[in-house]
């Protein structure tokens, strides 16, 4: 038996991320159906943690279905409730708890590289959505997540979709309804008609605010409106976090909770492209994925495959590389242009290129008593110029030479031939022993 009292408790007087049409339908269905027989079923045991430690439902079937080429489909169909594993499938409700269990399973399964959220939901309860969306974001950080609107992702349903890497809508998909709704039912006239008179006994001035046994006072309505605004701010902020520049917080607010269909949702930034679920699955097939790689197109089979790296990733990688090069260039320049490097070019060059010591530490080592390094002086040091700029030019030549396999200085012979002139092993050993002692390593 469907326990309508549970559903009523989750619909009436609570903030919902729900399409308004669905809210009206739920109220219409509940009207007059909360009989004494239904209330008597309240003592039936609830299985609110059915999804913990098991991948099967009560009927032994799994909702996590593997599709093609390392992809998994998580179907999200119906209104969304928090901790609602007791809800029967005939109620048209699905729990955040169940969705979260499937997301965790997909994340842990090493064979799964892509996860598809198959969405056909008008939304549901506000509580529970944020935690489920966070799990989807964490999954998207490791594996590719595609939200396919098939054919409704409204309110909380869109909130879950916004955590995916990509939102795909069919030409007729309904997307959006980024807003909050809260309903109050004044049942006083119905109760009076049926001969009921309700007396509430309570402590705390606001204990029974929003009760259904009388009209809603203006002050209580204002408090509930404030609560709605709070959840709304959280909602649009979460959507903006997931969508980034594609749908900022300002853009989400500008929709004023409207819904958009197909291509219009793409234009508004609520979706990324138009395609059906079958088309998305076809893109994941080995044949199509191979063709995309051969043609230089994007691959959808891995989160961080070489062909699927986002422009943001490439830009960040290039910027990081440039920063590293610039920092190392500055470090070498500081060492080689220091007074301590005069007359000790080869030692300075070795410390600059062969160690990770900071520039100041290298300069400190080079400034140690001369007799520690006399044995390590090379021909390069003997001909080191006193002018800093000339010395730097010479050092750059040494850097180029150091790229050779031997990394040893070279002298030019007549006729253009070169010969290696390595520092003696004894001098090198003495130099590094002194350097390590000064560095404290």
N, C-alpha and C positions, 0 to 999 in steps of 0.2 A: 504494500500500500504506500502510495506517495504521501509523505508527512507534510501536509500543507502548512501546519503551524510553524514548522522550521522555515519554510519559504517565506511566509508572511513576516516572520521576525527579521528576515534579511532584506526585505523590500520596504517595509513601512517605517518611516522615521529614521532612516539611515542614509548617509551620503552614498550615492551610486554613480559610477562611471558607466552610464547605461543610456542607450538610445531611447528617447522619450516615447517612441511608439511601443517599444518592448515593455517599458514601465507601465504604460496604460493597459496593455494586454494582461500583464501579471495581476494588476489590481482588479481587472474585470473578471479574471478567472477565480481569484480569491474571494470575491464578493459573495457572501452568503454560504460559503462552502466550509467554513471553519466550524463544523458541527461538534456536538459533544462527543460523537464517536471518534472524530478526528483528533480531538484534544486528548481523548483517553489513550491514544497511541503514543503520547509523549514519553511514556516510560520505556519504550522500546530501546534497546541498546544501540548506541551510535558507534560506527567504525570509522573514526575520524583519522586514523593513521594507517589505513589499508595499504598505502603505497610504500610504506617504510619496509625495507628488507624484501620486497617482492616486486617482480616486474609484471605480474599477472593480476587481473581483476578477479572478482568473485566467480565469474564465468570462465576463468582460466585463460582468457584471451589477453594478449598484450596490445597496448595502444601505441607502442613504439614500433613502427613498421619499417624495415629496411627496404630501400627502393633499389636504385641502380648505382653502380660504380662508387661504392663507399658512401652513399647518401642515406639518410634516415628521414622519415616523415613523422612529425608530431601533429596530430589532428586536434584542433581546438574548435569545437563545434558546440554552440549553445551559450547560454548566459553563464557568467563567471561568478563563482562564490568562493569564499575563503573557508578552508577546512571543511569542505563539504563532501567528503567521501561517502557519506551516508545517502546522498542524493541518488535516486534511481534514474536510469537513462531516460525513462518516459517523461521525466520532468523537464527535459531540455536544458539541464544545467551541467556544468563541468567545473571542477574545483581547481584553484591555483595549486593546491597541494599535489594533485595528480600531474599537472603540467610540470611542476618543479621536479617531481620524481623522474619524469621522462627526460628532462633537460640534463639532470645529473647523470642519468644512464648514458645518454648520448655523448656527454663530455668524457666519461670514463672509458667508453668503447673505442679502442685504438683502431678498429677497422672503419670507423665512421669518420669521414673527413668533411662532409657537408651535411647540414641539418636544414630541413625545410619545415617551416611552420605553416600548416595548412589551415587558414583561418576562415571561419564562418560564424562570427559571434557579434552580438549587439553590445557586448560589454557586460558589466556587472558590478560587484561590490568594489568599493574603493580600497578597503583594507585587504591586504594580500597581494594586490597588483604590483606594488612597488618591489616587494621582495622577489616575486616571480620574474619581473623585468630585469632586476639586477642579475639574477642567475643567467638569463639569456645574454646579457651584456658580457658576463664573464665567459660564457661559452663562445661568444663571437670573438673574443680576444684570442682564442685558440683555434677555432674552426670556423669555416664559412657558414653563416646563418642567413637564409633567405626566407623572408616572410611573404607568402603568397596569399593575397586576399581572394578568397574563393567561396563566396562572393561578398562578404561583409566583414569589415573590421572597424567597428565603431567604439568610441569611448575607451573603456578599459581594454577592449580588443585591439584598438589602435595603439594603446600604451604598450602592450606586449610587442606588437609589430615594430614599434619605433626602436626597440633595442637590437634589432637585427642589422646586419651589414647592408641589406638591400630590401626594399619593399616593392613587390611586383603585384600589379593589379590587373585583373581581366578587363576587357572593354566595358563590362556592365557592373563591375565591382563598386560597392559603396564604401567610401573611406572617410574617416574623420570623426565628427561629433566629440571634439576635445572639450569637454565641459563636465559639470557636476549637476546632478539633480537629486533633490530630497523631497519626499512626499509626506504630507500629513493628512490623515483621514479623521474627520469629525463624525464619529458614529453615534453621537448623543441622540439624534432624532430617531434613528433606527432602534436604538435600545429602548427609548421611551415608547415607541410604537409596539415593541414586543413586551413591554411591561417591566423593563429592567430599570433600576435606579442604582447608580454606582456611587459608592462613598470611598474616597481614598484617604488613608491614614498614613502619614509620612513625617519624617524629620528632614530638615534641610529645605530651604526655600525653593530650590530648583530641582528637587528630587523627581518630581513628576512632570517636568517640562516636556511638552510635546505629546502628552498622553492623548489617546483617541476618544476620551469620554466627554469632550467638550470642545468649543471653538479654540483656535490657536491665538493666544494673546499677542499683541504687537511686539512686546518686549521679547517674548520667547522666539517669535519669528525673526527678529533682528539678530538674536544670538545664533540661531540656526543658519541665517544668511552668512554670518561671520565664519561659521564652521565650513560652509560651502566654499567661501572665498579662499580659505586656508587650503583646502584640498585642491582647489582649482590652481592655486599658485604652485603647489607641489607637482601637479599633473603636467602643466605646461613646461615647468622646469625640467622634469624628467624626459619629456618628449624632445626638448631642445638638446639635452645631453646626448640622447641617442642619435638624433638626426644631424646635429651640428649646423653648419651653414646652410644646409638644404632646407631646414625648417627651424628658424630661430624662435626664441620665446616670444618675441614681438610678432612674428609671422603666425605662430600658433594662436596667440590671443586674437589676432585680426580675423581669424576664421569665425569667431563668435559661435563656436560649437556647431557650425554648419557641416554638412556632409557633401562630398564631391564624388563624381562618378568617373571611373576610367581615366581617360586622358586629362580631364580637368584636375584630377587629384595629382597627376604628375606635374602639371603646370603650376599648381599651388605649393609644390614641394612636399606633399604628403606621401607621394610614391615616387619611385625612380624610373619605372618603365611599365609598359603595358604588355602583358603576355598571360597565357593560361598556365595552369598547373602542368598540363601535359607538355607544353612547350618548354617549361623550365626543366622538367624531367628529361626531355629529349636532349637538352643542352648538356646534361650531365652524363650522357651515354658515352662509352669509350670511343666510339667512332667519331662523334661530334667533338669531343674533347681533344682527340688527336688531331683532327682537322684544324681546330682553332690554334693548336700549338704550331702546326706546320705553316699556317698562314700568318703567324705572328699575332694572333688574336688572343684575348684574355682567356685563361683557363679558370673554370669554376670548381675544379675538383679539389683544390687545396687552398688553405687560407693564405699561405705565404709562398706559393709557387712563384718561380721567377717571372712568369708572364702575368701573374695576377697581382703583383705588388702595386699598391695604389700610388697615385702621383704624390700624395702627402708623404708616403713612406720613402719614395725615391728622393724627394726634396729634402727630407730630414736626414737621410743618409748622406747626401751630397754636402749638406751644410755641416754635418758632423765631421766629415772627412776634411773639408776645407778648414774647419776650426782646428783640427788636429795638426794639419800641415802648417798652418800659421803659427800655432803655439810652438811646435818643434823648431821652426825656422827662427822664431824669436829667441828660443833657448840657445840654439847654436850661435846665433849672432851675438848674444850677450856674453857668452863664454869666450868666443874668439876675438872679440873687440876689447876684452878686458885687459888691463895692464898686466895682470898675472900671466896672460898667455904670451906676452912678449918673450921671445927667446925660447919658448917651450911649445912651439906650434904643434909638433907631433903628439906630445903628451896631452895638450888641450884637445886636439882633434880626436884622440883615442877616447878620452873621457866624454866628449860630446856625442860621439857616434856609437860607442860600444857600451854605454851605461845609461841608466834611467835617472841618474842623480840630477837634482835640481841645479840650475845654473849657479846659484850662490854657493852651493856645496862644492861644485867643481872649481870655482874661482878660489875658494878657501883652500882646497887641496893644492892647486897650482901655486898658491902663495906660501906654501910650506918651505922650510929651509932648502936651499938650492942643492946641498950635497946629497939629499935623498934621491934626486932625479938626475944628477950629473951623468950617471952611467947610461941613462936612457935617452940622452940627447942624440938627435939624428942630424944628418946633413941638412935636412929641412930647417932645423933650428939655427944652424950655423949661418945660413944665408937669409934668416928672417929679417925683413926690413924693420926699421924703427917707426915708419909712418903707418898709422893704424889702417888707413884706407888701402894702402899698398899691401899690408899684411892680410887684410880681409880678402883682397883679390887673389892672393896666393893661396889662402886657405880654401877658397872655393875650388881652385884647381885641385887641391889635395882631396876635397870631398868627392870630386868627380873620379879621381884616381882610386879612392877608397872603395868605389863601387865594384872594382875588379875582384875576381875570386880570391886573390891573395891578400887584398886589402893592404898592400905594402907600397911604400913610396917608390916612384920610378924616376929615373934620370934620363934625359935625352942624350943620345949619342949622335955623333956626326953622321949625316945621311938619313936622319929621321928615325933610326932604330932606337929602341928603348931597352933598358935593362933594369931588373928589380934590384933594389938595394934595401933589404930588410934590416930592421933593428936587431941587434944580437939577442939571443934568447936570454942571456944573463941579464942584460939591461932591462928587458921587458919584465922578467921575473922580479927584479929589484923595484921597478917602477910600480907594478901592481901590488906588491907587498906593502910598499909605503902608502899607496892610495887606499888600500883596504884598512890599514891601520888608522889613517886619518878619518876615514868614513865611519869607523867603528863597526865594520862588518867582518 
